Amino acid sequence: MLPLALELGSWPVVLVGDGPAALKRLDLLRASGAALLTVYAAEPSAAMQAAAGALLVPRWPTDAEVVATRLLFLAGLPNTENERLVALGRAHRVLCNAEDVPHLCDAYALSIVRRGNLMLAVSTEGKSPAVARILRQWLEKRFGPEWEGHLQAAAAQRNKLRAQGATPPQITAATAALLAPYLEQG
């Protein structure tokens, strides 16, 4: 497993499904900056219609639409539809994630705490979403909204030190000193 943060601003992303899990994935993809997002649901619920708005296509995607994407999320689908769409996606090098079906996942959605540009993420590689959720909740308590400001201060310090010719180890030491009071509070 290689955890990566993907820049989704220019990637075509498809979400197929409906129900609570699909709505959670829609929120995740929006928060992640998926600008080229399309949502497919054969018989979309009122909640999905409201949440997806103009992104919603009220049918299953065509094979060509699946092949044209780079990241495919499936949630709330029958197993046969999950398997068909993942097989098609994988045949065309599309990263696939079928909600709660680990063997149909090339990519896993991590449990995330966001504080501005600071992202803390937990993955169990699909083995126990409950463990990931519990650890995310623990991290949320220890890394509150103030960490967005701490990151901004560290970034400003980094830029200043780089302009002065500081080495990476010097920047790391200065950042550790800047964050030490906040880490000791936890």
Beta strands, then each sheet from edge to edge (+ up, - down):
strand 1: 12-17
strand 2: 36-40
strand 3: 56-57
strand 4: 71-75
strand 5: 95-98
strand 6: 111-115
strand 7: 118-122
sheet 1: 3+ 2+ 1+ 4+ 5+
sheet 2: 6+ 7-
end
